[in-house]
């Protein structure tokens, strides 16, 4: 009995002590939270083209991270704000801001708008103090271009911190040192592969972290917003003459010129196909000698025929379609794409040749059931008229879209890297002699095709020519050895699928160099889900660092390109740094 009584007293004392300690803890937390100034940041109203609406989330994230000040300023989460303010237009006056603050218990409300006026952008923000009688504070800014919008948002955050919260720029920078760049697009496409070893997740000590959180936002990797069409072909160059490179993208029904703005692509100009047209690929080259890049578009014109054969028909007339290509120019005055030449009865492309640069090539459709005529011509535009020169000497396996030229073996002579009809990578000399050929893996594989000879529709005896993605020639590590950079599909099952039913669910970009015995692999990107349709080299953000740029079709049904989604992504290339491949090749 005495023992139980003593234990009971101990429990009572322990409970009292715990209650006091808990009260002190809760009191300290409550006091700390009550000392914080709460800020409601309303998503900015976007008076811009729809393709820039994605910047709204980026601006909100930047302001949240830069205004948060542990122990001093707490930014309310977006869900709390949007539960009351359904749209940014609901909070665009001081009275509406005070009404919002009253409902969600905020000391300050920050709202604003972004307005695009031609090339310039205005950003207007207002901070309304609701816990005091201070008047609203306005923060108007003007940016000369959309590319300066993100620095302008940084400036807004610094001014609000200094003028409203008496916070220096140094204190703000110290608080956000661990933060990664805040202009990220919310859609994630690329995930870092599994890291070796195990680490405890910050969520729960019983969770094993497989992919480190920081690796989900990798430096040197960029992707655009998602497009609702399949991007079949891209090229990069300065088409508007402003000194900055643009990305020109082609789908089956339109050509679009994009300018990179912050983390996305802004639609600058576009040209739509006619009802009977189907765009297949594009390239950039100056074909009229005015010093400006022209857009070369290979187009297929589906000719209307009076009689359509039924299902039991064995074949289809060879005149069902014909090449009707066109040349587009960017008009600097109207900011539109205009037609410089059209209905050209050729497939057209531009390929870089050593010491010559980009050369415009043309090839006619075969006359006897073949897809291509054997001759490939160089061509120009003179006063809007299409003229060709003598045939370009190329090895027999080349057509105008499946090869790249370079001195890959280092012997002073040119060789040709060719994507064969069955998607093998082939290296031949100028006479067509085979120097190397890949084995099982498929290179440059896409489902974008040209329809060739039709023997028997009942048994799918139809010639499909699948247009390969471009082959690039580079010397990225500056060792004097040219590299072949090409898309590779790790999926080999499509090789055995019937014509017209092929698909590719993953892709990677790989680099090869010659080591006197054959092509050896230098490096490769990680695999991405979807079909890589085109790769190019350029500098979209204008920072002087070359980028490997690719288009990716990521739709669920890769056979129906008009129903898929796609995106553009790029890798920064740090040219001049010595890699393992270069070290291994040195004696």
C-alpha positions as CSV (number, residue, x, y, z in Angstrom):
1,X,0.0,0.0,0.0
2,X,2.8,2.4,0.9
3,X,4.6,1.5,-2.4
4,X,1.5,2.2,-4.4
5,X,0.9,5.5,-2.6
6,X,4.5,6.6,-3.4
7,X,4.2,5.6,-7.0
8,X,0.9,7.5,-7.3
9,X,2.5,10.7,-5.9
10,X,5.4,10.3,-8.3
11,X,3.1,10.0,-11.2
12,X,1.2,13.1,-10.2
13,X,4.4,15.1,-9.8
14,X,5.7,13.8,-13.2
15,X,2.4,14.7,-14.8
16,X,2.5,18.2,-13.4
17,X,6.1,18.7,-14.6
18,X,5.3,17.4,-18.0
19,X,2.3,19.7,-18.2
20,X,4.4,22.7,-17.2
21,X,7.1,21.8,-19.7
22,X,4.5,21.2,-22.4
23,X,2.9,24.5,-21.6
24,X,6.2,26.3,-21.8
25,X,6.9,24.6,-25.2
26,X,3.5,25.4,-26.6
27,X,3.7,28.9,-25.3
28,X,7.1,29.5,-26.9
29,X,5.9,28.1,-30.2
30,X,2.7,30.1,-30.1
31,X,4.7,33.2,-29.1
32,X,7.1,32.6,-32.0
33,X,4.3,32.1,-34.5
34,X,2.4,35.1,-33.2
35,X,5.5,37.3,-33.7
36,X,5.7,36.3,-37.4
37,X,4.2,38.7,-39.9
38,X,1.9,36.7,-42.2
39,X,1.9,37.6,-45.9
40,X,-0.7,36.4,-48.5
41,X,0.8,36.4,-52.0
42,X,-1.9,36.3,-54.6
43,X,-0.9,34.6,-57.9
44,X,-0.3,37.4,-60.4
45,X,-2.8,38.2,-63.1
46,X,-1.2,37.4,-66.5
47,X,-2.1,39.8,-69.3
48,X,0.1,37.9,-71.7
49,X,-0.2,35.3,-74.4
50,X,-1.4,32.0,-73.1
51,X,1.9,30.3,-73.8
52,X,3.4,32.4,-71.0
53,X,0.8,31.6,-68.3
54,X,3.2,29.0,-66.9
55,X,5.3,32.0,-65.5
56,X,2.5,32.6,-63.0
57,X,3.6,29.7,-60.8
58,X,7.3,30.6,-61.2
59,X,6.6,34.2,-60.0
60,X,4.6,32.9,-57.0
61,X,7.4,30.5,-56.0
62,X,10.1,33.2,-56.3
63,X,8.2,35.6,-54.1
64,X,7.4,32.9,-51.5
65,X,11.0,31.8,-51.2
66,X,12.4,35.4,-51.2
67,X,9.9,36.9,-48.7
68,X,10.0,34.1,-46.2
69,X,12.0,35.1,-43.1
70,X,12.2,32.5,-40.3
71,X,10.9,34.1,-37.1
72,X,10.0,37.3,-38.9
73,X,7.9,36.8,-42.0
74,X,5.7,33.8,-42.9
75,X,4.2,33.4,-46.4
76,X,0.8,31.6,-46.4
77,X,0.6,28.6,-48.6
78,X,-1.1,29.0,-52.0
79,X,-4.0,26.7,-51.3
80,X,-5.1,28.9,-48.3
81,X,-5.1,32.0,-50.6
82,X,-6.8,30.3,-53.5
83,X,-9.5,28.9,-51.3
84,X,-10.8,32.4,-50.9
85,X,-9.5,34.2,-54.0
86,X,-10.4,31.8,-56.8
87,X,-8.7,33.9,-59.5
88,X,-6.1,36.7,-59.5
89,X,-8.8,39.0,-60.8
90,X,-10.6,38.7,-57.5
91,X,-7.9,40.6,-55.7
92,X,-6.7,43.6,-57.7
93,X,-7.7,46.4,-55.4
94,X,-6.8,47.4,-51.8
95,X,-10.4,46.8,-50.5
96,X,-10.4,43.3,-52.0
97,X,-7.0,42.6,-50.4
98,X,-8.3,43.7,-47.0
99,X,-11.3,41.5,-47.4
100,X,-9.0,38.6,-48.2
101,X,-6.7,39.3,-45.3
102,X,-9.7,39.4,-42.9
103,X,-10.8,35.9,-43.9
104,X,-7.3,34.2,-43.8
105,X,-5.8,36.3,-41.0
106,X,-3.0,37.9,-43.0
107,X,-1.0,41.0,-42.0
108,X,-0.1,41.8,-45.5
109,X,-1.5,41.0,-49.0
110,X,0.7,41.2,-52.1
111,X,-1.0,41.2,-55.5
112,X,-0.1,42.3,-58.9
113,X,-0.1,41.7,-62.7
114,X,2.2,41.1,-65.6
115,X,1.4,42.8,-68.9
116,X,3.2,42.0,-72.2
117,X,3.3,44.9,-74.6
118,X,5.1,43.8,-77.7
119,X,8.7,43.1,-76.7
120,X,8.5,44.9,-73.4
121,X,6.8,43.7,-70.2
122,X,5.4,45.7,-67.2
123,X,5.2,44.2,-63.8
124,X,3.0,46.0,-61.3
125,X,2.7,44.9,-57.6
126,X,0.9,46.3,-54.6
127,X,1.4,45.4,-50.9
128,X,-1.5,46.2,-48.6
129,X,-0.8,46.3,-44.8
130,X,-4.0,45.1,-43.1
131,X,-2.9,45.1,-39.4
132,X,-2.0,48.8,-39.4
133,X,-3.3,52.0,-40.9
134,X,-0.4,52.4,-43.4
135,X,-1.4,53.1,-47.0
136,X,-0.8,50.5,-49.7
137,X,2.6,50.5,-51.3
138,X,2.9,50.3,-55.1
139,X,5.9,48.7,-56.9
140,X,5.8,49.3,-60.7
141,X,8.5,48.0,-62.9
142,X,9.2,47.9,-66.6
143,X,11.3,45.2,-68.4
144,X,12.7,45.8,-71.9
145,X,12.0,42.2,-72.8
146,X,10.5,39.0,-71.5
147,X,14.0,37.6,-70.9
148,X,14.4,40.2,-68.1
149,X,11.2,39.3,-66.3
150,X,12.8,37.0,-63.7
151,X,15.5,39.6,-62.7
152,X,12.6,42.1,-62.3
153,X,10.8,39.7,-59.9
154,X,14.0,39.4,-57.9
155,X,14.1,43.2,-57.7
156,X,10.5,43.3,-56.6
157,X,11.2,40.9,-53.7
158,X,14.3,42.9,-52.6
159,X,12.3,46.1,-52.6
160,X,9.5,44.6,-50.6
161,X,11.9,43.1,-48.1
162,X,13.7,46.4,-47.6
163,X,10.8,48.8,-47.7
164,X,8.1,46.8,-45.9
165,X,10.0,44.4,-43.6
166,X,13.2,46.4,-43.1
167,X,15.3,43.5,-44.4
168,X,18.6,43.9,-46.1
169,X,19.5,42.1,-49.3
170,X,22.4,40.3,-47.5
171,X,20.0,38.8,-44.9
172,X,17.6,37.7,-47.6
173,X,20.5,36.1,-49.6
174,X,21.8,34.3,-46.5
175,X,18.3,32.9,-45.7
176,X,17.9,31.4,-49.2
177,X,21.4,30.1,-49.8
178,X,20.2,26.5,-49.8
179,X,17.5,27.3,-52.4
180,X,17.9,26.1,-55.9
181,X,16.9,28.3,-58.9
182,X,13.3,29.3,-58.5
183,X,12.1,29.6,-62.0
184,X,11.5,25.9,-62.4
185,X,8.6,24.7,-64.4
186,X,6.3,22.5,-62.3
187,X,6.2,19.6,-64.7
188,X,8.9,17.1,-64.1
189,X,10.2,14.9,-67.0
190,X,13.6,13.8,-65.9
191,X,14.5,12.0,-62.8
192,X,18.0,11.2,-61.6
193,X,18.8,7.5,-61.7
194,X,19.2,5.6,-58.4
195,X,22.2,6.8,-56.4
196,X,24.6,4.2,-54.8
197,X,24.3,3.7,-51.1
198,X,21.4,4.5,-48.8
199,X,20.3,7.6,-47.1
200,X,17.5,8.4,-44.7
201,X,14.6,10.5,-46.2
202,X,13.8,13.8,-44.5
203,X,10.1,12.7,-44.4
204,X,10.6,9.8,-42.0
205,X,13.7,8.1,-40.6
206,X,12.1,4.7,-41.6
207,X,12.1,5.8,-45.3
208,X,15.1,5.1,-47.5
209,X,15.9,7.8,-49.9
210,X,16.3,6.3,-53.4
211,X,16.5,9.5,-55.4
212,X,18.0,12.5,-53.5
213,X,15.6,15.4,-53.5
214,X,18.1,17.8,-54.9
215,X,18.7,15.7,-57.9
216,X,15.2,16.3,-59.2
217,X,16.3,19.8,-60.2
218,X,19.5,19.2,-62.1
219,X,21.6,22.1,-63.3
220,X,22.4,22.1,-67.0
221,X,19.1,20.5,-67.9
222,X,16.1,22.4,-69.2
223,X,12.8,21.5,-70.6
224,X,10.0,23.6,-72.1
225,X,6.3,23.5,-71.4
226,X,4.2,20.7,-72.9
227,X,2.7,21.0,-76.4
228,X,-0.5,19.3,-77.4
229,X,1.0,18.3,-80.8
230,X,3.8,16.0,-81.9
231,X,7.0,18.0,-82.7
232,X,8.4,16.1,-85.7
233,X,11.4,18.2,-86.5
234,X,13.4,21.2,-85.0
235,X,16.2,23.4,-86.0
236,X,18.0,26.3,-84.2
237,X,19.2,29.6,-85.6
238,X,18.7,33.4,-85.8
239,X,15.8,33.6,-88.2
240,X,14.6,37.1,-87.1
241,X,18.0,38.8,-87.3
242,X,18.1,40.0,-83.7
243,X,21.4,38.3,-82.9
244,X,19.8,35.6,-80.7
245,X,19.0,32.1,-81.8
246,X,15.4,30.9,-82.0
247,X,14.0,27.4,-82.1
248,X,11.9,26.5,-85.2
249,X,9.6,23.6,-84.6
250,X,7.5,21.6,-87.1
251,X,4.4,19.5,-86.5
252,X,2.3,17.9,-89.2
253,X,0.1,21.0,-89.5
254,X,2.3,24.0,-88.6
255,X,5.7,25.6,-88.4
256,X,6.3,27.7,-85.3
257,X,9.2,30.1,-84.3
258,X,9.8,30.1,-80.6
259,X,12.0,32.3,-78.4
260,X,13.2,31.0,-75.1
261,X,11.9,33.2,-72.3
262,X,12.9,32.3,-68.7
263,X,12.1,28.6,-68.4
264,X,9.6,28.3,-71.4
265,X,9.2,29.0,-75.1
266,X,7.3,32.0,-76.4
267,X,5.4,31.7,-79.7
268,X,6.9,34.4,-81.9
269,X,5.3,33.5,-85.3
270,X,3.7,30.5,-87.0
271,X,2.6,29.3,-90.4
272,X,-0.2,26.7,-90.8
273,X,-0.5,24.0,-93.4
274,X,-3.3,23.7,-95.9
275,X,-6.0,21.1,-95.5
276,X,-4.3,18.7,-98.0
277,X,-0.8,19.4,-96.8
278,X,1.3,17.4,-94.3
279,X,4.6,18.8,-93.1
280,X,7.4,16.2,-92.6
281,X,10.6,17.9,-91.6
282,X,12.5,21.2,-91.7
283,X,16.0,22.7,-91.8
284,X,17.5,26.2,-91.8
285,X,19.7,27.7,-94.4
286,X,20.3,30.9,-96.4
287,X,19.0,29.9,-99.8
288,X,18.5,33.4,-101.3
289,X,21.8,35.0,-100.3
290,X,20.4,37.8,-98.2
291,X,22.4,36.7,-95.1
292,X,19.4,35.6,-93.2
293,X,18.4,32.0,-92.4
294,X,15.4,30.7,-94.3
295,X,13.1,27.9,-93.1
296,X,13.0,24.9,-95.5
297,X,9.9,22.8,-95.1
298,X,9.4,19.5,-96.8
299,X,5.7,19.2,-97.4
300,X,3.6,16.3,-98.8
301,X,0.5,17.3,-100.8
302,X,-2.3,14.8,-100.7
303,X,-3.8,15.0,-104.1
304,X,-7.6,14.7,-104.4
305,X,-8.6,11.9,-106.8
306,X,-12.0,11.4,-108.4
307,X,-12.1,7.7,-107.7
308,X,-11.1,6.2,-104.4
309,X,-10.3,2.5,-104.4
310,X,-12.1,0.3,-101.9
311,X,-10.7,-2.0,-99.2
312,X,-10.3,-4.8,-101.7
313,X,-8.1,-2.8,-104.0
314,X,-4.6,-4.3,-104.4
315,X,-2.8,-1.0,-104.8
316,X,-3.1,2.8,-104.8
317,X,-2.1,5.1,-107.6
318,X,1.4,6.5,-107.4
319,X,0.0,10.0,-108.0
320,X,-1.9,9.9,-104.7
321,X,0.6,12.3,-103.1
322,X,3.5,14.4,-104.2
323,X,6.2,16.6,-102.6
324,X,5.2,20.2,-102.5
325,X,7.8,21.8,-100.3
326,X,8.1,25.5,-99.4
327,X,10.5,28.1,-98.1
328,X,9.4,30.5,-95.3
329,X,11.0,33.8,-94.2
330,X,10.6,35.7,-91.0
331,X,9.3,39.2,-91.8
332,X,10.9,41.6,-89.2
333,X,8.3,44.3,-89.8
334,X,5.1,42.3,-89.5
335,X,6.6,39.6,-87.1
336,X,5.1,37.0,-89.4
337,X,6.3,34.0,-91.5
338,X,5.9,34.7,-95.2
339,X,6.2,32.4,-98.1
340,X,9.3,32.9,-100.3
341,X,8.6,29.8,-102.5
342,X,6.1,27.1,-102.5
343,X,4.8,24.0,-104.3
344,X,8.4,22.9,-105.0
345,X,8.3,19.4,-106.4
346,X,11.2,18.2,-104.3
347,X,12.1,16.9,-100.9
348,X,14.4,19.7,-99.4
349,X,16.9,19.8,-96.6
350,X,20.1,21.5,-95.5
351,X,23.2,19.5,-94.5
352,X,26.5,20.9,-93.1
353,X,29.6,20.1,-95.3
354,X,33.2,20.6,-94.1
355,X,34.5,24.0,-95.0
356,X,31.2,25.0,-96.6
357,X,28.7,25.1,-93.9
358,X,25.0,24.4,-94.5
359,X,24.2,23.4,-98.1
360,X,20.6,23.3,-99.3
361,X,19.8,19.9,-101.0
362,X,16.9,18.8,-103.1
363,X,15.8,15.3,-104.3
364,X,12.8,14.4,-106.4
365,X,10.4,11.6,-105.9
366,X,11.2,8.4,-107.8
367,X,9.5,7.9,-111.2
368,X,9.3,4.1,-111.2
369,X,7.8,3.4,-107.8
370,X,11.0,4.3,-105.9
371,X,10.6,6.8,-103.1
372,X,13.6,8.9,-104.1
373,X,15.3,9.7,-107.4
374,X,19.1,8.8,-107.2
375,X,20.3,12.3,-107.9
376,X,20.6,14.9,-105.1
377,X,21.0,18.5,-106.2
378,X,22.2,21.7,-104.5
379,X,19.8,24.5,-105.0
380,X,19.2,28.2,-104.5
381,X,16.4,30.8,-104.8
382,X,16.9,33.6,-107.3
383,X,14.2,36.3,-107.3
384,X,11.9,33.7,-105.7
385,X,12.6,31.1,-108.4
386,X,13.9,27.7,-107.6
387,X,17.1,26.7,-109.4
388,X,19.3,23.7,-109.1
389,X,23.0,23.0,-109.8
390,X,24.8,19.8,-110.9
391,X,24.2,16.7,-108.8
392,X,26.1,16.4,-105.4
393,X,28.4,13.4,-105.4
394,X,27.3,11.2,-102.5
395,X,27.6,7.5,-101.7
396,X,24.8,5.3,-103.0
397,X,23.2,4.7,-99.5
398,X,22.6,8.4,-98.9
399,X,19.4,10.3,-99.5
400,X,19.1,13.9,-98.6
401,X,17.9,13.4,-95.0
402,X,19.8,10.4,-93.6
403,X,23.4,11.3,-93.4
404,X,26.1,13.6,-91.9
405,X,29.5,14.5,-93.4
406,X,32.9,14.8,-91.6
407,X,36.4,13.6,-91.3
408,X,35.6,11.0,-88.6
409,X,38.7,8.8,-89.1
410,X,41.2,11.7,-89.0
411,X,42.8,10.8,-92.3
412,X,42.0,14.0,-94.1
413,X,39.2,12.5,-96.2
414,X,35.5,12.8,-95.7
415,X,33.3,10.0,-94.4
416,X,29.6,9.7,-94.2
417,X,27.6,8.7,-91.1
418,X,24.3,7.2,-92.5
419,X,21.1,6.0,-90.9
420,X,19.9,3.0,-93.0
421,X,16.3,2.1,-93.7
422,X,16.4,-0.4,-90.8
423,X,17.8,2.2,-88.4
424,X,21.4,1.0,-88.3
425,X,24.2,3.5,-88.0
426,X,26.6,3.0,-90.9
427,X,30.0,4.7,-91.6
428,X,31.1,4.7,-95.2
429,X,33.8,6.4,-97.2
430,X,33.2,8.7,-100.2
431,X,33.1,5.6,-102.5
432,X,30.5,3.9,-100.4
433,X,32.8,1.3,-98.9
434,X,31.6,0.2,-95.4
435,X,33.9,1.1,-92.6
436,X,31.6,0.2,-89.6
437,X,28.0,-0.8,-89.0
438,X,26.0,-1.0,-85.8
439,X,24.5,-4.4,-84.7
440,X,21.2,-4.7,-82.8
441,X,20.4,-1.2,-81.5
442,X,18.4,1.2,-83.6
443,X,19.5,4.8,-84.3
444,X,17.5,7.8,-85.4
445,X,14.3,5.8,-85.2
446,X,11.0,7.7,-85.4
447,X,7.5,6.9,-86.5
448,X,7.3,9.9,-88.9
449,X,7.2,8.3,-92.3
450,X,6.9,8.7,-96.1
451,X,4.7,6.3,-98.0
452,X,6.5,4.6,-100.8
453,X,5.6,1.8,-103.2
454,X,2.2,0.1,-102.5
455,X,2.2,-3.5,-103.7
456,X,-0.8,-5.0,-101.9
457,X,-2.9,-3.2,-99.3
458,X,-4.7,-6.4,-98.3
459,X,-1.5,-7.8,-96.8
460,X,0.1,-4.6,-95.7
461,X,2.6,-4.9,-98.5
462,X,3.5,-1.2,-98.4
463,X,6.8,0.5,-98.4
464,X,7.2,2.8,-95.4
465,X,10.3,5.0,-95.2
466,X,10.7,6.2,-91.6
467,X,12.3,9.6,-91.5
468,X,15.4,9.5,-89.2
469,X,16.3,12.1,-86.6
470,X,19.3,14.3,-87.6
471,X,22.9,13.1,-87.2
472,X,25.1,15.8,-85.7
473,X,28.8,16.2,-86.2
474,X,30.7,17.9,-83.2
475,X,34.0,18.2,-81.5
476,X,32.8,18.9,-78.0
477,X,36.0,18.2,-76.1
478,X,38.2,20.1,-78.6
479,X,40.6,17.3,-79.2
480,X,40.5,17.5,-83.0
481,X,38.5,14.2,-83.3
482,X,35.0,14.7,-84.7
483,X,32.2,13.0,-82.9
484,X,29.0,11.5,-84.3
485,X,26.0,12.4,-82.1
486,X,22.8,10.6,-82.8
487,X,19.6,9.4,-81.1
488,X,19.5,5.8,-80.1
489,X,16.4,3.7,-79.2
490,X,17.1,0.9,-76.7
491,X,13.9,-0.8,-77.7
492,X,14.6,-3.6,-80.3
493,X,11.0,-5.0,-80.4
494,X,9.9,-2.5,-83.0
495,X,12.3,-4.1,-85.5
496,X,10.0,-7.1,-85.7
497,X,6.7,-5.2,-85.8
498,X,4.8,-4.9,-89.1
499,X,5.3,-1.7,-91.2
500,X,3.1,1.1,-90.1
501,X,2.8,-0.3,-86.5
502,X,6.2,0.6,-85.1
503,X,6.7,2.7,-81.9
504,X,9.5,3.7,-79.6
505,X,8.9,4.3,-75.9
506,X,12.3,5.5,-74.8
507,X,15.4,7.2,-76.3
508,X,18.8,8.5,-75.5
509,X,21.4,10.6,-77.3
510,X,24.9,9.0,-77.7
511,X,28.2,10.2,-79.0
512,X,30.7,8.1,-81.0
513,X,34.3,8.6,-82.1
514,X,36.7,6.6,-84.3
515,X,39.5,4.7,-82.6
516,X,41.2,3.2,-85.7
517,X,39.2,-0.1,-85.3
518,X,35.7,1.3,-85.3
519,X,33.3,3.6,-83.6
520,X,33.5,3.7,-79.8
521,X,31.0,5.2,-77.5
522,X,32.1,8.4,-75.8
523,X,29.1,9.3,-73.7
524,X,25.4,9.1,-73.6
525,X,22.5,10.9,-72.0
526,X,20.2,9.1,-69.6
527,X,17.1,7.4,-71.2
528,X,14.0,9.5,-71.4
529,X,10.5,8.2,-71.8
530,X,9.1,8.9,-75.2
531,X,10.4,9.2,-78.8
532,X,13.2,11.6,-79.6
533,X,12.3,13.0,-83.0
534,X,15.1,15.5,-83.6
535,X,18.4,16.7,-82.1
536,X,20.2,20.0,-82.8
537,X,23.1,22.1,-81.5
538,X,22.3,25.7,-80.5
539,X,22.3,28.4,-77.8
540,X,18.6,29.2,-77.0
541,X,19.2,31.2,-73.8
542,X,22.1,33.3,-75.3
543,X,24.6,32.6,-72.5
544,X,27.4,31.6,-74.8
545,X,27.2,27.9,-73.8
546,X,26.2,25.5,-76.5
547,X,23.3,23.3,-75.8
548,X,22.2,19.9,-77.1
549,X,18.6,20.5,-77.9
550,X,16.1,17.7,-78.6
551,X,12.4,17.3,-79.3
552,X,10.6,14.5,-77.4
553,X,7.2,13.0,-78.3
554,X,5.7,11.7,-75.1
555,X,2.2,10.7,-76.0
556,X,0.4,7.5,-75.0
557,X,-0.1,6.5,-78.6
558,X,3.0,7.1,-80.6
559,X,1.4,5.8,-83.8
560,X,-1.1,8.7,-83.8
561,X,1.3,11.6,-83.8
562,X,-1.6,14.1,-84.1
563,X,-2.9,13.0,-80.7
564,X,0.3,13.0,-78.7
565,X,2.0,15.5,-76.5
566,X,5.6,16.7,-76.9
567,X,8.2,18.9,-75.3
568,X,11.7,20.4,-76.0
569,X,14.6,19.7,-73.7
570,X,18.3,20.6,-73.7
571,X,21.6,19.9,-72.0
572,X,24.2,22.5,-71.5
573,X,27.5,21.5,-73.1
574,X,30.7,22.7,-71.3
575,X,32.9,22.7,-74.4
576,X,36.7,22.6,-73.7
577,X,36.7,20.4,-70.6
578,X,38.6,17.2,-71.0
579,X,36.5,14.1,-70.6
580,X,37.4,10.5,-70.0
581,X,37.0,9.6,-73.7
582,X,39.6,12.2,-74.6
583,X,42.0,11.1,-71.9
584,X,41.7,7.5,-73.0
585,X,42.6,8.3,-76.6
586,X,45.8,10.1,-75.8
587,X,49.0,8.1,-75.9
